[in-house]
Amino acid sequence: MLLNLTYSNWGLPTAVAYTGAIGIVVFLMYWKHRSDNATKPVSLSYHFSRKCNKECAFCFHTEKTSYVASEDDMKKGLRLLSEAGMRKINFAGGEPFLYPSRLAMLCRFCKEELGLESVSIITNGTKVTEKWMEKHGRWVDVMGVSCDSFDEETNIVIGRGTGENVTQLFRIRDWCRQRGIKFKLNTVVCIHNWQEDMVDTIRELDPFRWKVFQVLYVEGENDVEDEDTRVNRRKQDAKKLLISDEQFQVFCNKHQHLKCFIPEPNSIMASSYLILDEFLCFLDKGSGVEKQSQSILKVGVQRALSEVRWDQEAFKQRGGMYEWTKDVMGDGAEMEGGCGSRDKLDW
């Protein structure tokens, strides 16, 4: 009734304007509520290519396609993710350093134009060069290198053998420290390395984080039969590399006293990672057959996120949020790690 009296005193144009203003306020309140409740892709891994120069027997992101999105589509997708709340991105593959120029462009775009808190890379290390680090390292906060063994025979069996894995690890560690980039190691524990003692070399390498994963079996990725792997070496059969929870715990017990040590059993790892594939679709590598969302370029970030399961509690439980921005370096200073030499970080 009050509105009726008010409208009668204002006249039609004023009443229409007033009603419109109320509508705008209601819409803004609804939009704010919706935004506050939207899932924010705080940290994700973008596997922009599946191409790799190694044939790791347990690989859970195999070379099923050769597709690489255009630079424009990559930037468009990354901008959408940033607007949706992304703060950290990890570039992975495949092997991202098989595309050094594209990788450099992505790192620079995310730091300089999107202003992300952290840009990280996960690599097998074989294609990393000091020249690339010198030219583009300014755009990188974290460099993660995959290393599953310090025994060359074990690396050959797994599919990572090069003859100088350990030497290259120390090179990359030094290049990172000289530029304030946080140096990280990733290790997959499988039937070939679960009894290995890596303590001494890990201490010497002194990464700020050492992620240790229980080998993961993903239907649709590394679940092919032996005869298929013989025909196509890019297909993988991880079943023969699986270990029990007890075997994984044996490895963990041997290394858990190291401050950088971060174990990730299957129970935590499976759905705790937000993964974007080469088509800019989210992947769900949790229980059952791998699921793929529609592309964020087609349906937007929130719709695509709703089509997969991202376990945010498991993300927090595994330490998904941490000090992920590079250290500011003074002249002549070198960054140290967090595993064997200092007490700076408390995980």
BADREN-896355 format. One record per atom (N, C-alpha, C): residue in three letters; x, y, z. Coordinates in steps of 0.1 Angstrom, whole numbers, padded with zeros to 4 digits, always signed. Example, Ala and Ser with C-alpha at 12.3 -4.5 7.8 and 13.67 -1.06 7.14 Angstrom:
BEGIN
ala+0132-0057+0078/ala+0123-0045+0078/ala+0132-0033+0078/ser+0128-0022+0071/ser+0137-0011+0071/ser+0129+0000+0079/
This chain:
BEGIN
met+0008-0012+0000/met+0000+0000+0000/met+0009+0012+0000/leu+0020+0012+0008/leu+0029+0023+0008/leu+0035+0026-0006/leu+0038+0015-0013/leu+0043+0017-0027/leu+0032+0023-0036/asn+0020+0018-0034/asn+0009+0024-0042/asn+0008+0039-0040/leu+0008+0043-0027/leu+0007+0058-0024/leu+0019+0065-0030/thr+0031+0059-0029/thr+0043+0066-0034/thr+0042+0067-0049/tyr+0038+0056-0056/tyr+0037+0056-0070/tyr+0027+0067-0075/ser+0016+0068-0068/ser+0005+0078-0072/ser+0010+0092-0070/asn+0019+0095-0061/asn+0024+0108-0059/asn+0035+0111-0069/trp+0043+0101-0074/trp+0055+0103-0082/trp+0051+0105-0097/gly+0041+0098-0101/gly+0038+0098-0116/gly+0045+0086-0122/leu+0041+0083-0134/leu+0045+0071-0141/leu+0061+0071-0144/pro+0067+0081-0149/pro+0081+0080-0152/pro+0090+0078-0140/thr+0086+0085-0129/thr+0094+0083-0116/thr+0092+0069-0111/ala+0080+0064-0111/ala+0077+0051-0106/ala+0084+0040-0114/val+0085+0042-0127/val+0092+0032-0135/val+0107+0032-0132/ala+0112+0044-0130/ala+0126+0045-0127/ala+0129+0039-0113/tyr+0120+0041-0104/tyr+0122+0036-0090/tyr+0121+0020-0091/thr+0112+0015-0098/thr+0110+0000-0099/thr+0122-0006-0106/gly+0128+0001-0116/gly+0140-0003-0123/gly+0152-0004-0113/ala+0153+0007-0105/ala+0164+0007-0095/ala+0163-0004-0086/ile+0151-0007-0081/ile+0149-0019-0072/ile+0153-0032-0078/gly+0149-0033-0091/gly+0153-0045-0098/gly+0168-0047-0100/ile+0175-0036-0102/ile+0189-0036-0104/ile+0196-0040-0090/val+0191-0035-0079/val+0196-0038-0066/val+0194-0053-0063/val+0182-0058-0066/val+0179-0072-0064/val+0188-0081-0072/phe+0190-0077-0085/phe+0199-0085-0094/phe+0213-0085-0089/leu+0218-0073-0084/leu+0232-0073-0079/leu+0234-0081-0067/met+0224-0081-0058/met+0224-0089-0046/met+0224-0104-0050/tyr+0216-0108-0059/tyr+0216-0122-0064/tyr+0229-0125-0070/trp+0235-0117-0078/trp+0248-0120-0085/trp+0259-0121-0075/lys+0259-0112-0065/lys+0269-0113-0054/lys+0268-0126-0047/his+0256-0130-0043/his+0254-0143-0036/his+0258-0155-0045/arg+0255-0154-0058/arg+0260-0165-0067/arg+0275-0165-0068/ser+0281-0153-0069/ser+0296-0153-0071/ser+0302-0158-0058/asp+0297-0154-0046/asp+0303-0158-0034/asp+0302-0174-0032/asn+0292-0180-0038/asn+0291-0194-0037/asn+0297-0202-0049/ala+0302-0195-0058/ala+0308-0201-0070/ala+0321-0208-0066/thr+0325-0219-0072/thr+0337-0226-0070/thr+0348-0218-0076/lys+0358-0215-0068/lys+0370-0208-0073/lys+0381-0217-0077/pro+0386-0218-0089/pro+0397-0227-0093/pro+0410-0221-0088/val+0412-0221-0075/val+0424-0214-0069/val+0437-0218-0075/ser+0439-0231-0077/ser+0451-0236-0082/ser+0448-0248-0091/leu+0454-0248-0103/leu+0452-0259-0113/leu+0464-0262-0121/ser+0464-0274-0127/ser+0474-0278-0136/ser+0469-0278-0150/tyr+0476-0271-0159/tyr+0472-0270-0173/tyr+0481-0279-0181/his+0476-0290-0186/his+0484-0299-0194/his+0482-0295-0209/phe+0489-0285-0214/phe+0486-0279-0227/phe+0490-0288-0238/ser+0498-0298-0236/ser+0502-0308-0246/ser+0504-0322-0239/arg+0501-0332-0247/arg+0503-0346-0242/arg+0516-0352-0248/lys+0523-0344-0257/lys+0535-0349-0263/lys+0546-0350-0252/cys+0554-0361-0253/cys+0564-0363-0243/cys+0576-0371-0250/asn+0588-0368-0244/asn+0600-0375-0250/asn+0604-0387-0241/lys+0595-0390-0231/lys+0598-0402-0223/lys+0586-0412-0224/glu+0588-0424-0219/glu+0577-0434-0219/glu+0575-0440-0205/cys+0572-0432-0196/cys+0571-0437-0182/cys+0559-0447-0181/ala+0563-0458-0176/ala+0553-0470-0176/ala+0541-0467-0168/phe+0541-0458-0159/phe+0529-0455-0150/phe+0522-0443-0154/cys+0526-0436-0165/cys+0520-0423-0169/cys+0505-0423-0168/phe+0499-0413-0161/phe+0484-0413-0160/phe+0479-0401-0169/his+0487-0395-0177/his+0483-0385-0187/his+0490-0388-0200/thr+0486-0398-0207/thr+0493-0404-0218/thr+0491-0396-0231/glu+0499-0399-0241/glu+0499-0392-0254/glu+0488-0397-0263/lys+0476-0394-0259/lys+0464-0399-0267/lys+0461-0390-0279/thr+0465-0377-0278/thr+0463-0368-0289/thr+0476-0360-0291/ser+0476-0353-0303/ser+0488-0344-0306/ser+0483-0330-0306/tyr+0471-0327-0301/tyr+0465-0314-0302/tyr+0471-0304-0293/val+0474-0292-0298/val+0478-0281-0290/val+0470-0269-0294/ala+0463-0262-0284/ala+0454-0251-0287/ala+0462-0239-0292/ser+0455-0230-0299/ser+0461-0218-0305/ser+0465-0209-0293/glu+0474-0200-0296/glu+0478-0190-0285/glu+0466-0182-0281/asp+0458-0178-0290/asp+0446-0170-0287/asp+0436-0178-0277/asp+0434-0190-0281/asp+0425-0198-0272/asp+0431-0201-0258/met+0444-0203-0258/met+0451-0205-0245/met+0449-0192-0236/lys+0451-0181-0242/lys+0450-0168-0234/lys+0436-0166-0230/lys+0427-0168-0239/lys+0413-0166-0236/lys+0409-0175-0224/gly+0413-0188-0225/gly+0409-0197-0214/gly+0416-0193-0201/leu+0428-0189-0201/leu+0435-0185-0189/leu+0429-0173-0183/arg+0425-0164-0191/arg+0418-0151-0186/arg+0405-0155-0179/leu+0397-0164-0185/leu+0385-0168-0179/leu+0388-0174-0165/leu+0398-0182-0164/leu+0401-0189-0152/leu+0406-0178-0141/ser+0413-0169-0146/ser+0418-0158-0137/ser+0406-0150-0131/glu+0397-0147-0140/glu+0385-0140-0136/glu+0376-0148-0126/ala+0377-0161-0127/ala+0369-0170-0119/ala+0376-0173-0105/gly+0389-0168-0103/gly+0395-0169-0090/gly+0408-0177-0090/met+0413-0180-0102/met+0426-0187-0102/met+0438-0178-0097/arg+0446-0184-0088/arg+0457-0176-0082/arg+0470-0183-0086/lys+0470-0196-0088/lys+0482-0203-0092/lys+0480-0212-0103/ile+0489-0213-0113/ile+0488-0223-0124/ile+0501-0231-0125/asn+0500-0243-0128/asn+0511-0252-0131/asn+0510-0257-0145/phe+0521-0255-0153/phe+0521-0260-0167/phe+0528-0273-0167/ala+0521-0283-0173/ala+0525-0296-0173/ala+0523-0302-0187/gly+0525-0315-0188/gly+0523-0322-0201/gly+0518-0336-0199/gly+0523-0346-0207/gly+0534-0344-0216/gly+0546-0337-0210/glu+0555-0333-0219/glu+0567-0325-0215/glu+0566-0311-0220/pro+0563-0301-0211/pro+0561-0287-0216/pro+0573-0281-0222/phe+0585-0286-0219/phe+0597-0280-0225/phe+0600-0285-0239/leu+0591-0293-0245/leu+0591-0296-0259/leu+0586-0285-0267/tyr+0580-0275-0260/tyr+0574-0263-0266/tyr+0580-0251-0259/pro+0593-0249-0260/pro+0599-0238-0251/pro+0594-0224-0253/ser+0591-0220-0266/ser+0586-0207-0269/ser+0571-0206-0264/arg+0563-0216-0266/arg+0549-0215-0261/arg+0549-0215-0246/leu+0558-0223-0240/leu+0558-0223-0225/leu+0562-0209-0220/ala+0572-0203-0226/ala+0577-0190-0222/ala+0565-0179-0223/met+0558-0180-0234/met+0547-0171-0236/met+0536-0173-0225/leu+0533-0185-0222/leu+0523-0188-0212/leu+0527-0183-0198/cys+0540-0185-0194/cys+0545-0180-0181/cys+0544-0165-0181/arg+0549-0159-0191/arg+0549-0144-0191/arg+0534-0138-0191/phe+0526-0144-0198/phe+0512-0139-0199/phe+0505-0140-0185/cys+0507-0152-0178/cys+0501-0154-0165/cys+0507-0144-0154/lys+0519-0142-0155/lys+0525-0133-0145/lys+0523-0118-0148/glu+0526-0114-0161/glu+0526-0100-0164/glu+0512-0095-0167/glu+0504-0102-0174/glu+0491-0097-0178/glu+0480-0101-0168/leu+0480-0113-0164/leu+0470-0118-0154/leu+0474-0115-0140/gly+0487-0113-0137/gly+0491-0110-0124/gly+0489-0121-0114/leu+0490-0134-0118/leu+0488-0145-0109/leu+0499-0145-0098/glu+0495-0150-0087/glu+0505-0151-0076/glu+0516-0161-0079/ser+0513-0172-0086/ser+0523-0182-0088/ser+0522-0188-0102/val+0533-0190-0108/val+0534-0198-0121/val+0544-0209-0118/ser+0540-0221-0120/ser+0549-0232-0118/ser+0550-0241-0130/ile+0560-0249-0131/ile+0562-0259-0142/ile+0566-0272-0136/ile+0560-0283-0142/ile+0565-0296-0138/ile+0571-0303-0151/thr+0583-0308-0150/thr+0590-0312-0162/thr+0598-0325-0158/asn+0602-0333-0168/asn+0611-0344-0166/asn+0626-0339-0165/gly+0628-0327-0169/gly+0641-0320-0167/gly+0650-0322-0179/thr+0647-0331-0188/thr+0657-0334-0199/thr+0659-0322-0209/lys+0649-0314-0210/lys+0649-0303-0220/lys+0651-0289-0214/val+0653-0289-0201/val+0655-0276-0194/val+0669-0271-0197/thr+0671-0258-0201/thr+0684-0253-0204/thr+0686-0240-0196/glu+0699-0238-0193/glu+0702-0225-0186/glu+0698-0213-0194/lys+0699-0214-0208/lys+0696-0203-0216/lys+0681-0199-0214/trp+0672-0209-0214/trp+0658-0207-0212/trp+0656-0201-0198/met+0662-0206-0188/met+0660-0201-0175/met+0665-0187-0174/glu+0676-0183-0180/glu+0681-0170-0180/glu+0672-0160-0186/lys+0666-0164-0197/lys+0657-0155-0205/lys+0643-0154-0199/his+0638-0165-0194/his+0624-0166-0190/his+0621-0169-0176/gly+0631-0172-0168/gly+0630-0176-0154/gly+0623-0165-0146/arg+0623-0153-0150/arg+0617-0142-0142/arg+0602-0144-0141/trp+0596-0152-0150/trp+0581-0154-0150/trp+0578-0167-0142/val+0587-0174-0136/val+0585-0187-0130/val+0587-0186-0115/asp+0578-0191-0107/asp+0579-0191-0093/asp+0584-0204-0087/val+0579-0215-0093/val+0582-0229-0089/val+0586-0237-0101/met+0597-0245-0100/met+0601-0254-0110/met+0601-0268-0103/gly+0592-0277-0108/gly+0592-0290-0103/gly+0598-0300-0113/val+0606-0309-0108/val+0612-0319-0117/val+0608-0333-0112/ser+0604-0341-0121/ser+0601-0355-0118/ser+0613-0364-0117/cys+0614-0371-0106/cys+0626-0380-0104/cys+0621-0391-0096/asp+0621-0403-0101/asp+0616-0415-0094/asp+0626-0424-0088/ser+0639-0421-0092/ser+0650-0430-0086/ser+0663-0423-0089/phe+0673-0426-0080/phe+0686-0421-0083/phe+0695-0433-0088/asp+0688-0444-0091/asp+0695-0455-0097/asp+0691-0456-0112/glu+0701-0455-0121/glu+0699-0455-0135/glu+0692-0467-0140/glu+0695-0478-0135/glu+0688-0491-0140/glu+0673-0490-0137/thr+0670-0485-0125/thr+0656-0483-0121/thr+0649-0473-0131/asn+0655-0462-0134/asn+0650-0452-0143/asn+0647-0458-0156/ile+0656-0466-0161/ile+0655-0473-0174/ile+0642-0482-0174/val+0641-0489-0164/val+0629-0498-0163/val+0616-0490-0163/ile+0616-0479-0155/ile+0604-0471-0154/ile+0601-0464-0167/gly+0612-0460-0174/gly+0610-0453-0187/gly+0616-0439-0187/arg+0623-0435-0177/arg+0629-0422-0176/arg+0644-0421-0178/gly+0650-0432-0181/gly+0665-0433-0181/gly+0671-0423-0192/thr+0682-0416-0188/thr+0689-0407-0197/thr+0704-0409-0195/gly+0708-0415-0184/gly+0723-0416-0182/gly+0728-0405-0173/glu+0721-0394-0172/glu+0726-0383-0164/glu+0714-0376-0156/asn+0705-0383-0152/asn+0693-0378-0144/asn+0698-0370-0132/val+0706-0375-0124/val+0710-0369-0112/val+0718-0356-0115/thr+0727-0357-0124/thr+0735-0345-0128/thr+0727-0334-0133/gln+0717-0337-0141/gln+0707-0326-0146/gln+0699-0321-0135/leu+0695-0329-0125/leu+0688-0324-0113/leu+0696-0313-0106/phe+0708-0316-0104/phe+0716-0306-0097/phe+0718-0293-0105/arg+0719-0294-0118/arg+0720-0283-0127/arg+0708-0274-0125/ile+0696-0280-0127/ile+0684-0273-0126/ile+0682-0267-0112/arg+0686-0274-0101/arg+0685-0269-0088/arg+0693-0256-0087/asp+0705-0256-0092/asp+0714-0244-0091/asp+0708-0233-0100/trp+0703-0235-0112/trp+0697-0225-0120/trp+0685-0219-0113/cys+0677-0227-0106/cys+0666-0221-0098/cys+0671-0212-0087/arg+0680-0217-0079/arg+0685-0210-0068/arg+0690-0196-0072/gln+0698-0196-0083/gln+0704-0183-0087/gln+0693-0173-0091/arg+0681-0177-0094/arg+0670-0168-0098/arg+0659-0167-0088/gly+0660-0173-0077/gly+0650-0172-0066/gly+0638-0181-0069/ile+0639-0190-0079/ile+0628-0199-0082/ile+0628-0211-0072/lys+0617-0214-0067/lys+0615-0225-0057/lys+0617-0238-0065/phe+0626-0247-0060/phe+0629-0260-0067/phe+0622-0271-0059/lys+0614-0279-0067/lys+0606-0289-0061/lys+0609-0302-0068/leu+0607-0313-0061/leu+0608-0327-0067/leu+0595-0334-0066/asn+0592-0342-0077/asn+0581-0351-0077/asn+0586-0365-0079/thr+0581-0375-0070/thr+0585-0389-0072/thr+0572-0397-0071/val+0572-0406-0081/val+0561-0416-0081/val+0566-0429-0076/val+0560-0434-0065/val+0565-0447-0059/val+0557-0458-0065/cys+0564-0468-0071/cys+0558-0479-0077/cys+0566-0492-0073/ile+0563-0503-0080/ile+0569-0516-0077/ile+0584-0516-0078/his+0589-0507-0087/his+0604-0507-0089/his+0612-0499-0080/asn+0606-0490-0072/asn+0614-0481-0063/asn+0609-0480-0049/trp+0599-0488-0045/trp+0593-0486-0032/trp+0603-0490-0021/gln+0613-0497-0024/gln+0623-0501-0013/gln+0635-0492-0014/glu+0636-0483-0023/glu+0648-0474-0024/glu+0649-0464-0013/asp+0662-0462-0009/asp+0665-0452+0001/asp+0670-0439-0006/met+0663-0429-0006/met+0666-0417-0014/met+0671-0405-0005/val+0672-0408+0008/val+0674-0398+0018/val+0687-0389+0015/asp+0698-0395+0013/asp+0711-0387+0012/asp+0710-0378+0000/thr+0706-0383-0011/thr+0706-0374-0023/thr+0695-0363-0022/ile+0684-0367-0016/ile+0673-0356-0014/ile+0679-0345-0005/arg+0686-0349+0005/arg+0691-0339+0014/arg+0701-0330+0007/glu+0709-0336-0002/glu+0719-0328-0010/glu+0712-0319-0020/leu+0702-0324-0026/leu+0694-0316-0036/leu+0687-0305-0029/asp+0682-0308-0017/asp+0675-0298-0008/asp+0664-0291-0015/pro+0654-0298-0020/pro+0642-0291-0026/pro+0634-0284-0015/phe+0626-0274-0018/phe+0617-0268-0008/phe+0605-0277-0006/arg+0601-0285-0016/arg+0591-0295-0014/arg+0595-0308-0022/trp+0591-0319-0016/trp+0593-0332-0023/trp+0580-0339-0022/lys+0573-0339-0033/lys+0560-0346-0034/lys+0562-0360-0038/val+0556-0369-0030/val+0558-0383-0032/val+0544-0390-0034/phe+0542-0395-0046/phe+0529-0400-0050/phe+0529-0415-0050/gln+0518-0421-0045/gln+0516-0435-0048/gln+0511-0437-0062/val+0517-0446-0070/val+0514-0448-0084/val+0499-0449-0085/leu+0493-0442-0095/leu+0479-0441-0096/leu+0474-0448-0109/tyr+0464-0456-0108/tyr+0458-0463-0119/tyr+0445-0455-0123/val+0445-0451-0136/val+0434-0443-0141/val+0428-0450-0153/glu+0415-0454-0152/glu+0409-0460-0163/glu+0407-0450-0175/gly+0411-0454-0187/gly+0411-0446-0198/gly+0424-0439-0201/glu+0434-0441-0192/glu+0447-0435-0194/glu+0458-0446-0194/asn+0460-0452-0183/asn+0471-0462-0181/asn+0466-0476-0178/asp+0455-0480-0185/asp+0449-0492-0182/asp+0448-0502-0193/val+0457-0500-0203/val+0457-0509-0215/val+0463-0522-0212/glu+0461-0532-0221/glu+0467-0545-0219/glu+0481-0545-0224/asp+0489-0555-0220/asp+0503-0556-0224/asp+0505-0556-0239/glu+0496-0564-0246/glu+0498-0564-0261/glu+0496-0551-0268/asp+0487-0542-0262/asp+0486-0529-0267/asp+0498-0520-0265/thr+0505-0522-0254/thr+0517-0514-0251/thr+0528-0518-0261/arg+0528-0531-0265/arg+0538-0535-0274/arg+0536-0529-0288/val+0524-0528-0292/val+0520-0522-0305/val+0522-0507-0305/asn+0519-0500-0294/asn+0520-0486-0293/asn+0526-0483-0280/arg+0539-0479-0280/arg+0547-0477-0268/arg+0542-0464-0260/arg+0533-0456-0266/arg+0528-0445-0259/arg+0516-0448-0250/lys+0511-0460-0252/lys+0500-0465-0243/lys+0507-0472-0231/gln+0501-0471-0220/gln+0507-0476-0208/gln+0498-0485-0200/asp+0504-0495-0193/asp+0497-0504-0184/asp+0503-0503-0170/ala+0496-0495-0162/ala+0501-0493-0148/ala+0498-0504-0138/lys+0490-0513-0142/lys+0485-0524-0133/lys+0497-0532-0127/lys+0507-0534-0136/lys+0519-0542-0132/lys+0529-0534-0123/leu+0526-0521-0121/leu+0535-0512-0113/leu+0528-0509-0100/leu+0516-0513-0098/leu+0509-0509-0086/leu+0515-0515-0073/ile+0514-0507-0062/ile+0519-0512-0049/ile+0507-0511-0039/ser+0509-0518-0029/ser+0499-0518-0018/ser+0501-0505-0010/asp+0490-0502-0002/asp+0492-0491+0008/asp+0503-0494+0018/glu+0505-0506+0021/glu+0515-0510+0031/glu+0529-0507+0025/gln+0531-0511+0012/gln+0544-0508+0005/gln+0547-0493+0004/phe+0536-0486+0001/phe+0538-0471+0000/phe+0542-0466+0014/gln+0536-0471+0025/gln+0539-0467+0038/gln+0553-0470+0042/val+0559-0481+0037/val+0573-0485+0039/val+0582-0474+0034/phe+0579-0469+0022/phe+0587-0459+0016/phe+0586-0446+0024/cys+0573-0443+0028/cys+0571-0431+0036/cys+0578-0431+0049/asn+0578-0442+0056/asn+0584-0443+0069/asn+0599-0441+0068/lys+0605-0444+0057/lys+0619-0443+0055/lys+0623-0428+0052/his+0614-0420+0048/his+0617-0406+0043/his+0609-0395+0051/gln+0600-0399+0059/gln+0591-0389+0065/gln+0598-0379+0074/his+0610-0382+0079/his+0617-0373+0088/his+0622-0361+0080/leu+0623-0361+0067/leu+0627-0350+0059/leu+0617-0339+0059/lys+0620-0327+0062/lys+0611-0316+0063/lys+0603-0313+0050/cys+0609-0316+0039/cys+0603-0313+0026/cys+0594-0324+0021/phe+0593-0335+0028/phe+0586-0347+0024/phe+0571-0345+0025/ile+0564-0347+0014/ile+0549-0345+0014/ile+0543-0357+0006/pro+0538-0367+0014/pro+0533-0379+0008/pro+0519-0377+0003/glu+0515-0384-0008/glu+0502-0384-0014/glu+0498-0397-0018/pro+0491-0405-0009/pro+0485-0418-0013/pro+0474-0416-0023/asn+0469-0427-0029/asn+0458-0426-0038/asn+0446-0420-0032/ser+0443-0422-0020/ser+0431-0417-0013/ser+0431-0402-0013/ile+0442-0395-0013/ile+0443-0381-0013/ile+0444-0375-0027/met+0452-0382-0035/met+0456-0377-0048/met+0445-0377-0058/ala+0437-0387-0059/ala+0428-0390-0070/ala+0420-0378-0075/ser+0412-0372-0067/ser+0403-0361-0071/ser+0407-0347-0065/ser+0419-0346-0059/ser+0423-0334-0053/ser+0430-0324-0062/tyr+0433-0328-0074/tyr+0439-0319-0084/tyr+0429-0315-0094/leu+0429-0302-0097/leu+0421-0296-0107/leu+0430-0296-0120/ile+0425-0303-0130/ile+0434-0305-0142/ile+0426-0300-0154/leu+0433-0292-0162/leu+0428-0287-0175/leu+0436-0294-0186/asp+0429-0300-0196/asp+0436-0307-0206/asp+0439-0298-0218/glu+0444-0304-0229/glu+0448-0297-0241/glu+0437-0290-0248/phe+0424-0295-0246/phe+0413-0289-0252/phe+0406-0278-0243/leu+0413-0275-0232/leu+0408-0266-0221/leu+0395-0271-0215/cys+0395-0285-0213/cys+0384-0291-0206/cys+0390-0296-0192/phe+0382-0296-0182/phe+0386-0302-0169/phe+0385-0317-0170/leu+0395-0323-0163/leu+0395-0338-0162/leu+0393-0342-0147/asp+0386-0353-0146/asp+0383-0359-0133/asp+0390-0373-0133/lys+0401-0375-0127/lys+0409-0387-0127/lys+0406-0395-0114/gly+0395-0393-0108/gly+0391-0400-0095/gly+0387-0414-0098/ser+0377-0419-0090/ser+0373-0433-0092/ser+0366-0435-0105/gly+0368-0447-0110/gly+0361-0450-0123/gly+0368-0445-0135/val+0361-0445-0146/val+0367-0440-0159/val+0369-0425-0158/glu+0381-0421-0164/glu+0383-0406-0164/glu+0372-0399-0171/lys+0368-0388-0165/lys+0357-0379-0170/lys+0363-0366-0175/gln+0357-0361-0186/gln+0361-0348-0192/gln+0349-0339-0193/ser+0351-0326-0189/ser+0340-0317-0190/ser+0340-0311-0204/gln+0331-0303-0206/gln+0331-0295-0219/gln+0341-0284-0217/ser+0346-0278-0228/ser+0356-0268-0228/ser+0351-0255-0221/ile+0360-0249-0214/ile+0356-0237-0207/ile+0354-0226-0217/leu+0360-0227-0229/leu+0357-0217-0240/leu+0343-0218-0245/lys+0337-0230-0244/lys+0323-0232-0249/lys+0313-0229-0238/val+0315-0234-0226/val+0304-0233-0216/val+0308-0224-0204/gly+0320-0219-0203/gly+0325-0211-0192/gly+0330-0220-0181/val+0337-0213-0171/val+0344-0221-0161/val+0335-0228-0151/gln+0325-0221-0146/gln+0316-0227-0136/gln+0308-0239-0141/arg+0303-0238-0153/arg+0296-0249-0159/arg+0305-0261-0161/ala+0317-0258-0166/ala+0327-0269-0168/ala+0331-0276-0155/leu+0333-0267-0145/leu+0336-0273-0131/leu+0325-0282-0126/ser+0313-0278-0129/ser+0302-0286-0123/ser+0301-0300-0129/glu+0308-0302-0140/glu+0307-0315-0148/glu+0318-0325-0143/val+0327-0320-0134/val+0337-0330-0128/val+0337-0328-0113/arg+0344-0337-0107/arg+0345-0337-0092/arg+0359-0332-0088/trp+0359-0321-0081/trp+0372-0316-0075/trp+0370-0316-0060/asp+0378-0324-0053/asp+0377-0326-0039/asp+0385-0315-0032/gln+0378-0304-0028/gln+0385-0293-0023/gln+0390-0296-0009/glu+0384-0305-0001/glu+0389-0308+0012/glu+0402-0316+0011/ala+0402-0325+0001/ala+0414-0333-0001/ala+0425-0324-0006/phe+0422-0314-0014/phe+0431-0304-0019/phe+0438-0297-0007/lys+0430-0293+0003/lys+0435-0286+0015/lys+0443-0296+0023/gln+0438-0308+0024/gln+0445-0319+0032/gln+0459-0322+0027/arg+0461-0322+0014/arg+0474-0325+0009/arg+0483-0313+0008/gly+0479-0302+0014/gly+0488-0290+0014/gly+0488-0282+0001/gly+0476-0282-0006/gly+0475-0275-0019/gly+0478-0260-0018/met+0476-0254-0007/met+0479-0240-0005/met+0492-0239+0003/tyr+0502-0232-0002/tyr+0515-0231+0004/tyr+0522-0218-0001/glu+0534-0216+0004/glu+0541-0204+0000/glu+0546-0206-0015/trp+0538-0202-0024/trp+0541-0206-0038/trp+0546-0194-0047/thr+0549-0183-0041/thr+0556-0172-0049/thr+0571-0172-0047/lys+0578-0169-0057/lys+0593-0170-0057/lys+0598-0160-0047/asp+0610-0163-0042/asp+0617-0154-0032/asp+0623-0143-0039/val+0623-0131-0033/val+0630-0119-0038/val+0644-0120-0035/met+0653-0120-0045/met+0667-0122-0043/met+0675-0109-0043/gly+0684-0108-0034/gly+0694-0097-0034/gly+0705-0100-0043/asp+0714-0090-0046/asp+0725-0091-0054/asp+0734-0102-0049/gly+0737-0112-0058/gly+0747-0122-0054/gly+0742-0133-0045/ala+0729-0132-0041/ala+0723-0141-0031/ala+0719-0154-0039/glu+0719-0165-0032/glu+0714-0178-0037/glu+0703-0183-0028/met+0692-0188-0033/met+0681-0194-0025/met+0685-0208-0021/glu+0681-0211-0009/glu+0683-0224-0003/glu+0670-0232-0004/gly+0670-0245-0001/gly+0658-0253-0001/gly+0652-0254+0012/gly+0644-0265+0014/gly+0637-0266+0027/gly+0638-0280+0032/cys+0646-0288+0026/cys+0646-0302+0030/cys+0657-0306+0040/gly+0669-0301+0037/gly+0680-0306+0045/gly+0687-0295+0052/ser+0684-0282+0049/ser+0693-0272+0054/ser+0687-0261+0063/arg+0674-0260+0063/arg+0668-0249+0070/arg+0655-0252+0076/asp+0650-0243+0084/asp+0637-0246+0091/asp+0626-0235+0087/lys+0629-0228+0076/lys+0620-0217+0072/lys+0605-0221+0071/leu+0603-0232+0063/leu+0589-0235+0060/leu+0584-0247+0070/asp+0572-0245+0074/asp+0566-0255+0083/asp+0554-0261+0077/trp+0555-0273+0072/trp+0543-0279+0065/trp+0535-0287+0075/
